[in-house]
Amino acid sequence: MPNLNALKILIPVIFTVIIIGFIAKLGYDNQNLTQRNEKLRTLTSELLSKNNDLAATIKNLADRIGEQNRIVATETKRRAAAEMKQQGLQDEVKDALRDSKPSVMLVPDDVVERLREQADSVRNGTDATPANTSKPAK
């Protein structure tokens, strides 16, 4: 039974080696997890910083859009007021012209013919018909 005594001595040694192996494996895994955890903390910190920068940029853009909206609203009101003023002026012009004589009046054909004859006689240097200045043209 020497094998049994040797087996009795080897069993605790084998269990001790196995337990030490598990403890070593746990220590190695713990070290790896600690390193990964530190990398994740660094990445999280960088992401938070980028997120804060993005939030500030978006806030800046939102502020600028708000300014643009105010400018557009002001310009829209100004244009509406100008359009109303223009419409009022157009109405005033229409009212003023409604009762006035037209700016272009038709000249009767016989008067046009007499004016042509008079112009031709002046160009030719002859006085075909004496000018009658006492009567206005009709």
DRENPA-3360 file (N, C-alpha, C; in nm, 2 decimals, always signed):
BEGIN
1 = MPNLNALK = +0.08/-0.12/+0.00/+0.00/+0.00/+0.00/+0.08/+0.13/+0.00 ~ +0.19/+0.12/-0.05/+0.27/+0.24/-0.06/+0.20/+0.34/-0.16 ~ +0.13/+0.29/-0.25/+0.06/+0.37/-0.34/-0.05/+0.45/-0.27 ~ -0.11/+0.39/-0.18/-0.22/+0.46/-0.10/-0.16/+0.57/-0.02 ~ -0.05/+0.55/+0.04/+0.02/+0.66/+0.12/+0.06/+0.77/+0.03 ~ +0.12/+0.73/-0.09/+0.16/+0.83/-0.18/+0.04/+0.91/-0.24 ~ -0.07/+0.84/-0.26/-0.19/+0.90/-0.31/-0.24/+1.00/-0.20 ~ -0.24/+0.96/-0.07/-0.28/+1.04/+0.03/-0.20/+1.17/+0.04;
9 = ILIPVIFT = -0.07/+1.16/+0.01/+0.01/+1.28/+0.01/-0.01/+1.37/-0.12 ~ -0.03/+1.30/-0.23/-0.04/+1.37/-0.36/-0.18/+1.44/-0.37 ~ -0.28/+1.39/-0.32/-0.42/+1.45/-0.33/-0.42/+1.59/-0.27 ~ -0.37/+1.62/-0.15/-0.37/+1.75/-0.10/-0.28/+1.84/-0.19 ~ -0.17/+1.79/-0.24/-0.08/+1.87/-0.32/-0.15/+1.90/-0.45 ~ -0.22/+1.81/-0.51/-0.29/+1.83/-0.64/-0.40/+1.94/-0.61 ~ -0.47/+1.93/-0.50/-0.58/+2.02/-0.47/-0.52/+2.16/-0.45 ~ -0.40/+2.16/-0.38/-0.33/+2.29/-0.35/-0.29/+2.35/-0.48;
17 = VIIIGFIA = -0.23/+2.27/-0.57/-0.19/+2.33/-0.71/-0.31/+2.38/-0.78 ~ -0.42/+2.30/-0.78/-0.54/+2.35/-0.85/-0.60/+2.48/-0.79 ~ -0.60/+2.49/-0.66/-0.65/+2.61/-0.59/-0.56/+2.72/-0.62 ~ -0.43/+2.70/-0.62/-0.33/+2.81/-0.65/-0.35/+2.85/-0.80 ~ -0.37/+2.76/-0.89/-0.40/+2.79/-1.03/-0.53/+2.87/-1.04 ~ -0.63/+2.84/-0.97/-0.76/+2.92/-0.98/-0.73/+3.06/-0.92 ~ -0.66/+3.07/-0.81/-0.63/+3.20/-0.75/-0.55/+3.28/-0.85 ~ -0.45/+3.22/-0.91/-0.37/+3.29/-1.01/-0.45/+3.34/-1.13;
25 = KLGYDNQN = -0.54/+3.25/-1.18/-0.63/+3.28/-1.29/-0.72/+3.40/-1.24 ~ -0.77/+3.39/-1.12/-0.86/+3.50/-1.07/-0.78/+3.63/-1.07 ~ -0.66/+3.63/-1.02/-0.57/+3.75/-1.01/-0.55/+3.81/-1.15 ~ -0.52/+3.72/-1.25/-0.49/+3.76/-1.39/-0.62/+3.82/-1.45 ~ -0.74/+3.76/-1.43/-0.86/+3.81/-1.48/-0.90/+3.94/-1.41 ~ -0.87/+3.95/-1.28/-0.90/+4.08/-1.21/-0.81/+4.19/-1.27 ~ -0.68/+4.16/-1.30/-0.59/+4.26/-1.35/-0.64/+4.31/-1.49 ~ -0.69/+4.21/-1.58/-0.74/+4.25/-1.71/-0.87/+4.33/-1.70;
33 = LTQRNEKL = -0.95/+4.29/-1.61/-1.08/+4.37/-1.59/-1.05/+4.51/-1.53 ~ -0.95/+4.52/-1.45/-0.92/+4.65/-1.39/-0.87/+4.74/-1.51 ~ -0.78/+4.69/-1.60/-0.73/+4.76/-1.71/-0.84/+4.80/-1.80 ~ -0.93/+4.71/-1.83/-1.04/+4.74/-1.92/-1.14/+4.85/-1.86 ~ -1.16/+4.83/-1.73/-1.24/+4.93/-1.66/-1.18/+5.07/-1.66 ~ -1.05/+5.08/-1.65/-0.98/+5.21/-1.66/-1.00/+5.27/-1.80 ~ -0.98/+5.18/-1.90/-1.00/+5.23/-2.04/-1.14/+5.28/-2.06 ~ -1.24/+5.20/-2.01/-1.38/+5.24/-2.02/-1.40/+5.38/-1.95;
41 = RTLTSELL = -1.34/+5.40/-1.83/-1.36/+5.52/-1.76/-1.30/+5.64/-1.85 ~ -1.19/+5.61/-1.91/-1.12/+5.72/-1.99/-1.21/+5.75/-2.11 ~ -1.26/+5.64/-2.18/-1.35/+5.66/-2.29/-1.48/+5.73/-2.25 ~ -1.53/+5.70/-2.13/-1.66/+5.76/-2.09/-1.63/+5.91/-2.06 ~ -1.52/+5.94/-2.00/-1.48/+6.08/-1.98/-1.47/+6.16/-2.11 ~ -1.41/+6.10/-2.21/-1.39/+6.16/-2.34/-1.53/+6.18/-2.40 ~ -1.62/+6.08/-2.39/-1.75/+6.09/-2.45/-1.83/+6.20/-2.38 ~ -1.82/+6.21/-2.25/-1.89/+6.31/-2.18/-1.84/+6.45/-2.22;
49 = SKNNDLAA = -1.71/+6.47/-2.24/-1.66/+6.59/-2.28/-1.71/+6.63/-2.42 ~ -1.71/+6.53/-2.51/-1.76/+6.55/-2.65/-1.91/+6.58/-2.65 ~ -1.98/+6.52/-2.56/-2.12/+6.54/-2.55/-2.15/+6.68/-2.50 ~ -2.07/+6.73/-2.40/-2.09/+6.86/-2.35/-2.06/+6.96/-2.46 ~ -1.95/+6.94/-2.54/-1.92/+7.03/-2.65/-2.03/+7.03/-2.75 ~ -2.09/+6.91/-2.78/-2.20/+6.90/-2.88/-2.32/+6.98/-2.83 ~ -2.35/+6.96/-2.70/-2.46/+7.03/-2.64/-2.44/+7.18/-2.65 ~ -2.32/+7.23/-2.62/-2.29/+7.37/-2.63/-2.31/+7.42/-2.77;
57 = TIKNLADR = -2.26/+7.34/-2.87/-2.28/+7.38/-3.01/-2.43/+7.39/-3.05 ~ -2.50/+7.29/-3.01/-2.64/+7.28/-3.04/-2.72/+7.40/-2.98 ~ -2.68/+7.44/-2.85/-2.74/+7.55/-2.79/-2.71/+7.68/-2.86 ~ -2.58/+7.69/-2.91/-2.54/+7.81/-2.99/-2.62/+7.82/-3.12 ~ -2.64/+7.70/-3.18/-2.72/+7.70/-3.31/-2.86/+7.74/-3.28 ~ -2.92/+7.68/-3.17/-3.06/+7.71/-3.14/-3.07/+7.86/-3.11 ~ -2.97/+7.92/-3.04/-2.98/+8.07/-3.01/-2.97/+8.15/-3.14 ~ -2.89/+8.10/-3.24/-2.88/+8.17/-3.36/-3.00/+8.16/-3.45;
65 = IGEQNRIV = -3.06/+8.04/-3.44/-3.19/+8.02/-3.51/-3.30/+8.11/-3.45 ~ -3.30/+8.12/-3.32/-3.39/+8.21/-3.25/-3.37/+8.35/-3.30 ~ -3.25/+8.40/-3.31/-3.22/+8.53/-3.36/-3.27/+8.55/-3.50 ~ -3.24/+8.45/-3.59/-3.29/+8.45/-3.73/-3.44/+8.46/-3.73 ~ -3.51/+8.38/-3.65/-3.65/+8.39/-3.65/-3.70/+8.52/-3.61 ~ -3.64/+8.59/-3.51/-3.68/+8.72/-3.47/-3.66/+8.82/-3.58 ~ -3.54/+8.81/-3.65/-3.52/+8.90/-3.77/-3.62/+8.88/-3.87 ~ -3.65/+8.75/-3.91/-3.75/+8.72/-4.01/-3.89/+8.78/-3.97;
73 = ATETKRRA = -3.92/+8.76/-3.84/-4.05/+8.81/-3.80/-4.06/+8.97/-3.81 ~ -3.95/+9.03/-3.77/-3.94/+9.18/-3.78/-3.95/+9.22/-3.93 ~ -3.88/+9.15/-4.01/-3.88/+9.19/-4.16/-4.02/+9.16/-4.22 ~ -4.08/+9.05/-4.17/-4.22/+9.02/-4.22/-4.31/+9.13/-4.18 ~ -4.30/+9.18/-4.06/-4.39/+9.29/-4.01/-4.36/+9.42/-4.09 ~ -4.23/+9.44/-4.11/-4.19/+9.56/-4.19/-4.24/+9.56/-4.33 ~ -4.23/+9.44/-4.39/-4.28/+9.43/-4.53/-4.43/+9.44/-4.54 ~ -4.50/+9.38/-4.44/-4.65/+9.39/-4.43/-4.69/+9.54/-4.42;
81 = AAEMKQQG = -4.62/+9.61/-4.33/-4.65/+9.76/-4.31/-4.62/+9.83/-4.44 ~ -4.51/+9.80/-4.51/-4.48/+9.87/-4.63/-4.58/+9.84/-4.74 ~ -4.62/+9.72/-4.74/-4.73/+9.68/-4.84/-4.86/+9.75/-4.81 ~ -4.89/+9.76/-4.69/-5.02/+9.83/-4.65/-5.00/+9.98/-4.69 ~ -4.89/+10.04/-4.67/-4.86/+10.18/-4.70/-4.87/+10.19/-4.85 ~ -4.81/+10.10/-4.92/-4.81/+10.11/-5.07/-4.95/+10.09/-5.12 ~ -5.03/+10.00/-5.06/-5.17/+9.99/-5.11/-5.25/+10.12/-5.08 ~ -5.22/+10.18/-4.96/-5.29/+10.31/-4.93/-5.25/+10.41/-5.03;
89 = LQDEVKDA = -5.12/+10.42/-5.07/-5.08/+10.52/-5.17/-5.15/+10.49/-5.30 ~ -5.16/+10.36/-5.34/-5.22/+10.33/-5.47/-5.37/+10.37/-5.46 ~ -5.43/+10.35/-5.35/-5.57/+10.39/-5.34/-5.59/+10.54/-5.35 ~ -5.49/+10.61/-5.29/-5.49/+10.76/-5.29/-5.48/+10.81/-5.44 ~ -5.38/+10.74/-5.51/-5.36/+10.78/-5.65/-5.48/+10.75/-5.73 ~ -5.55/+10.64/-5.71/-5.67/+10.60/-5.78/-5.78/+10.70/-5.75 ~ -5.79/+10.74/-5.63/-5.89/+10.84/-5.59/-5.86/+10.97/-5.66 ~ -5.74/+11.02/-5.66/-5.70/+11.14/-5.72/-5.72/+11.14/-5.87;
97 = LRDSKPSV = -5.70/+11.03/-5.93/-5.71/+11.03/-6.08/-5.85/+11.00/-6.12 ~ -5.93/+10.95/-6.03/-6.07/+10.91/-6.07/-6.14/+11.03/-6.13 ~ -6.13/+11.15/-6.07/-6.21/+11.26/-6.12/-6.13/+11.36/-6.21 ~ -6.00/+11.32/-6.24/-5.92/+11.41/-6.32/-5.94/+11.37/-6.47 ~ -5.90/+11.47/-6.55/-5.90/+11.44/-6.70/-5.78/+11.35/-6.73 ~ -5.80/+11.27/-6.84/-5.69/+11.19/-6.88/-5.57/+11.27/-6.92 ~ -5.45/+11.22/-6.91/-5.33/+11.29/-6.95/-5.31/+11.29/-7.10 ~ -5.37/+11.20/-7.17/-5.36/+11.20/-7.31/-5.50/+11.23/-7.37;
105 = MLVPDDVV = -5.50/+11.33/-7.45/-5.63/+11.36/-7.52/-5.62/+11.34/-7.67 ~ -5.72/+11.28/-7.72/-5.72/+11.26/-7.87/-5.74/+11.40/-7.94 ~ -5.66/+11.41/-8.04/-5.68/+11.54/-8.12/-5.76/+11.50/-8.25 ~ -5.86/+11.58/-8.28/-5.94/+11.54/-8.40/-5.86/+11.54/-8.53 ~ -5.90/+11.46/-8.62/-5.83/+11.44/-8.75/-5.81/+11.57/-8.83 ~ -5.92/+11.65/-8.83/-5.91/+11.78/-8.91/-5.80/+11.87/-8.85 ~ -5.79/+11.87/-8.72/-5.69/+11.96/-8.65/-5.55/+11.90/-8.68 ~ -5.53/+11.77/-8.68/-5.40/+11.71/-8.72/-5.37/+11.75/-8.86;
113 = ERLREQAD = -5.46/+11.74/-8.95/-5.43/+11.77/-9.09/-5.39/+11.92/-9.10 ~ -5.46/+12.01/-9.03/-5.42/+12.15/-9.04/-5.28/+12.17/-8.98 ~ -5.25/+12.10/-8.87/-5.12/+12.12/-8.82/-5.01/+12.07/-8.91 ~ -5.04/+11.96/-8.98/-4.94/+11.91/-9.08/-4.92/+12.01/-9.20 ~ -5.03/+12.06/-9.24/-5.02/+12.16/-9.35/-4.94/+12.28/-9.30 ~ -4.96/+12.33/-9.18/-4.89/+12.44/-9.13/-4.74/+12.41/-9.12 ~ -4.71/+12.29/-9.07/-4.57/+12.24/-9.05/-4.50/+12.23/-9.19 ~ -4.57/+12.18/-9.29/-4.51/+12.17/-9.42/-4.48/+12.31/-9.48;
121 = SVRNGTDA = -4.57/+12.40/-9.46/-4.55/+12.53/-9.51/-4.44/+12.60/-9.45 ~ -4.42/+12.58/-9.32/-4.30/+12.64/-9.25/-4.17/+12.58/-9.30 ~ -4.17/+12.45/-9.32/-4.05/+12.38/-9.37/-4.02/+12.43/-9.51 ~ -4.12/+12.45/-9.59/-4.09/+12.49/-9.73/-4.06/+12.64/-9.74 ~ -4.09/+12.71/-9.63/-4.07/+12.86/-9.63/-4.18/+12.93/-9.70 ~ -4.29/+12.87/-9.73/-4.41/+12.94/-9.78/-4.51/+12.95/-9.68 ~ -4.59/+13.04/-9.69/-4.70/+13.06/-9.59/-4.83/+13.03/-9.67 ~ -4.86/+12.91/-9.67/-4.98/+12.87/-9.75/-5.11/+12.92/-9.69;
129 = TPANTSKP = -5.12/+12.92/-9.57/-5.24/+12.98/-9.50/-5.19/+13.07/-9.39 ~ -5.25/+13.18/-9.38/-5.20/+13.27/-9.27/-5.24/+13.20/-9.13 ~ -5.15/+13.22/-9.04/-5.18/+13.16/-8.91/-5.28/+13.25/-8.84 ~ -5.38/+13.18/-8.79/-5.49/+13.25/-8.71/-5.47/+13.22/-8.57 ~ -5.41/+13.32/-8.50/-5.38/+13.30/-8.36/-5.49/+13.35/-8.27 ~ -5.60/+13.40/-8.32/-5.71/+13.45/-8.24/-5.80/+13.34/-8.19 ~ -5.80/+13.23/-8.26/-5.89/+13.12/-8.22/-5.81/+13.00/-8.17 ~ -5.84/+12.95/-8.05/-5.77/+12.82/-8.01/-5.82/+12.70/-8.09;
137 = AK = -5.73/+12.61/-8.10/-5.77/+12.48/-8.18/-5.87/+12.40/-8.09 ~ -5.96/+12.34/-8.17/-6.06/+12.26/-8.10/-6.02/+12.11/-8.10;
% end
